[in-house]
């Protein structure tokens, strides 16, 4: 027992770099490549298709409800695809297949953590969320609590998560596009920013959802084709695939077994992935786009199926890349790193899936997959932007500033202006962070979602005793402790600030185990200590909330049925 | 929601039944999922060699089918819940709503 505890501080847990990898699809410096016309043409096709959808959606987006939830008319199947699409970012497609390519089995472990959160969301959260909320998760958290403090807190949590995620996506997009399309970094970042603003500002949730659905379908089709070709090359025998992979991989048989893992960090990462998902605002808002609790349930079922299938595909793709791409001269390059020559995949290991597409499908399919990778980033940033805009216009403007008396026209105008502002901010941050190490950002976003948003949301639905004071103080402690622990942990202290390895004051890369516990504890403590009259009233309102969360009586959108 | 409807729902024994059934299934399946996943994490942490053992003499390890099993189990468990909820629970819920409106 002692020995592994000791080694924890030093051991770089095999699971953890994946979070890093998932952050920016591409880390470090990349070379601009020759202009890839096939990819550009395919991408233009995608863009014109999605802009047409935006035009179509814009004509149907009249009310605030249309803008935030697409009018609540998305089916469970469509929503399941859209949720899966939010999850299948370029980072997880390229990052996880790269991790399998590099480490084999450990890549599979990582994708499991991402998946198993979904059943829990379904069993405990999804229906209640749909029955209680209207546009944002703050609707649910503040249902029986004081609007101003709770919504301000929830909007802050949303904006912080959205900002971190957006930066990671923008920087990843810029580097990826440099590699795939041969465009400038700044051109790429501006292009992503402009397109995402157009989707969201004009097409609202309807366009955002359809862009996500289309992307999910083409990404799943492309990945299926690649996995099929890989399996065909080994006569559909997994054993042959693994056999060949272990023969050529530098790590040999080790790629078939889990690497070293520290228990505390693994559990902490598992918690962040599992409950972070249940606290990500851009995922939670998708539950308000369906008409009722039944469709909400179905969406999780389909999403779990698609995501699980996708992860199995990326596992095959990663192994396929080992067999078909690794050590093939056409796909390798030698760079100088830390003064030493290093032979690696052209553009880095994150390019494993992209090179595999070239190996199995030639120039045309390579262009297709490159275009899909770009499309994926666009679809994900559009969802993030919409979620940020909703937090500002619905939670801060309409509920906090106007005390619920804003007229719909003004609220819509604020949401569109916020979308524009977020687009500008995203572009600026994307340019500012070009040379920065942003690998920790998605990990941080997940930790904050799990430590600030999730505890408050969960307790508001499950615990009668929750009061405004408890929610705001406990949630804030979760948020601050997650940020502080990440900064003092190896991901920022060592990797970003450049302090010596092992010198980080907080020894773990993933703070969720600790920051979540703190958030739950202090939310409980300050709720129990709260003996104010307001607290009594809030507790008294729980019964009515509970009945609505269970039966859906009075739920928004339920009148249509 | 007006007070009358609220009182009627709360007084309805079917509501208690719905809450009881849905919560116990939800928690049960959650515990199953958590047990599968964290069981796996613990094996990973304390006995990784178990997962690295050869499955049937070849290079394929025990960890591969275990990994696939966890992914499939997540899907199957959600399927069980959705099936139960969309038929039995929704029916019960519908009755509660109608009885509350009378």
Boltz contact constraints between the chains, C-beta under 6 A:
constraints:
  - contact:
      token1: [A, 105]
      token2: [B, 63]
      max_distance: 6.0
  - contact:
      token1: [A, 108]
      token2: [B, 67]
      max_distance: 6.0
  - contact:
      token1: [A, 112]
      token2: [B, 70]
      max_distance: 6.0
  - contact:
      token1: [A, 115]
      token2: [B, 71]
      max_distance: 6.0
  - contact:
      token1: [A, 115]
      token2: [B, 74]
      max_distance: 6.0
  - contact:
      token1: [A, 116]
      token2: [B, 33]
      max_distance: 6.0
  - contact:
      token1: [A, 116]
      token2: [B, 37]
      max_distance: 6.0
  - contact:
      token1: [A, 116]
      token2: [B, 74]
      max_distance: 6.0
  - contact:
      token1: [A, 119]
      token2: [B, 33]
      max_distance: 6.0
  - contact:
      token1: [A, 119]
      token2: [B, 74]
      max_distance: 6.0
  - contact:
      token1: [A, 119]
      token2: [B, 77]
      max_distance: 6.0
  - contact:
      token1: [A, 119]
      token2: [B, 78]
      max_distance: 6.0
  - contact:
      token1: [A, 120]
      token2: [B, 30]
      max_distance: 6.0
  - contact:
      token1: [A, 122]
      token2: [B, 78]
      max_distance: 6.0
  - contact:
      token1: [A, 122]
      token2: [B, 81]
      max_distance: 6.0
  - contact:
      token1: [A, 123]
      token2: [B, 26]
      max_distance: 6.0
  - contact:
      token1: [A, 123]
      token2: [B, 29]
      max_distance: 6.0
  - contact:
      token1: [A, 123]
      token2: [B, 30]
      max_distance: 6.0
  - contact:
      token1: [A, 123]
      token2: [B, 81]
      max_distance: 6.0
  - contact:
      token1: [A, 124]
      token2: [B, 26]
      max_distance: 6.0
  - contact:
      token1: [A, 239]
      token2: [B, 58]
      max_distance: 6.0
  - contact:
      token1: [A, 239]
      token2: [B, 60]
      max_distance: 6.0
  - contact:
      token1: [A, 242]
      token2: [B, 59]
      max_distance: 6.0
  - contact:
      token1: [A, 242]
      token2: [B, 60]
      max_distance: 6.0
  - contact:
      token1: [A, 243]
      token2: [B, 59]
      max_distance: 6.0
  - contact:
      token1: [A, 246]
      token2: [B, 59]
      max_distance: 6.0
  - contact:
      token1: [A, 256]
      token2: [B, 59]
      max_distance: 6.0
  - contact:
      token1: [A, 256]
      token2: [B, 61]
      max_distance: 6.0
  - contact:
      token1: [A, 257]
      token2: [B, 52]
      max_distance: 6.0
  - contact:
      token1: [A, 257]
      token2: [B, 61]
      max_distance: 6.0
  - contact:
      token1: [A, 258]
      token2: [B, 44]
      max_distance: 6.0
  - contact:
      token1: [A, 258]
      token2: [B, 48]
      max_distance: 6.0
  - contact:
      token1: [A, 258]
      token2: [B, 51]
      max_distance: 6.0
  - contact:
      token1: [A, 261]
      token2: [B, 44]
      max_distance: 6.0
  - contact:
      token1: [A, 261]
      token2: [B, 45]
      max_distance: 6.0
  - contact:
      token1: [A, 263]
      token2: [B, 45]
      max_distance: 6.0
  - contact:
      token1: [A, 266]
      token2: [B, 41]
      max_distance: 6.0
  - contact:
      token1: [A, 266]
      token2: [B, 45]
      max_distance: 6.0
  - contact:
      token1: [A, 270]
      token2: [B, 41]
      max_distance: 6.0
  - contact:
      token1: [A, 294]
      token2: [B, 86]
      max_distance: 6.0
  - contact:
      token1: [A, 297]
      token2: [B, 82]
      max_distance: 6.0
  - contact:
      token1: [A, 297]
      token2: [B, 85]
      max_distance: 6.0
  - contact:
      token1: [A, 300]
      token2: [B, 78]
      max_distance: 6.0
  - contact:
      token1: [A, 301]
      token2: [B, 78]
      max_distance: 6.0
  - contact:
      token1: [A, 301]
      token2: [B, 82]
      max_distance: 6.0
  - contact:
      token1: [A, 304]
      token2: [B, 74]
      max_distance: 6.0
  - contact:
      token1: [A, 304]
      token2: [B, 75]
      max_distance: 6.0
  - contact:
      token1: [A, 304]
      token2: [B, 78]
      max_distance: 6.0
  - contact:
      token1: [A, 305]
      token2: [B, 75]
      max_distance: 6.0
  - contact:
      token1: [A, 308]
      token2: [B, 71]
      max_distance: 6.0
  - contact:
      token1: [A, 308]
      token2: [B, 75]
      max_distance: 6.0
  - contact:
      token1: [A, 544]
      token2: [B, 1]
      max_distance: 6.0
  - contact:
      token1: [A, 544]
      token2: [B, 6]
      max_distance: 6.0
  - contact:
      token1: [A, 547]
      token2: [B, 6]
      max_distance: 6.0
  - contact:
      token1: [A, 547]
      token2: [B, 9]
      max_distance: 6.0
  - contact:
      token1: [A, 550]
      token2: [B, 19]
      max_distance: 6.0
  - contact:
      token1: [A, 551]
      token2: [B, 93]
      max_distance: 6.0
  - contact:
      token1: [A, 551]
      token2: [B, 96]
      max_distance: 6.0
  - contact:
      token1: [A, 551]
      token2: [B, 97]
      max_distance: 6.0
  - contact:
      token1: [A, 553]
      token2: [B, 1]
      max_distance: 6.0
  - contact:
      token1: [A, 553]
      token2: [B, 97]
      max_distance: 6.0
  - contact:
      token1: [A, 554]
      token2: [B, 1]
      max_distance: 6.0
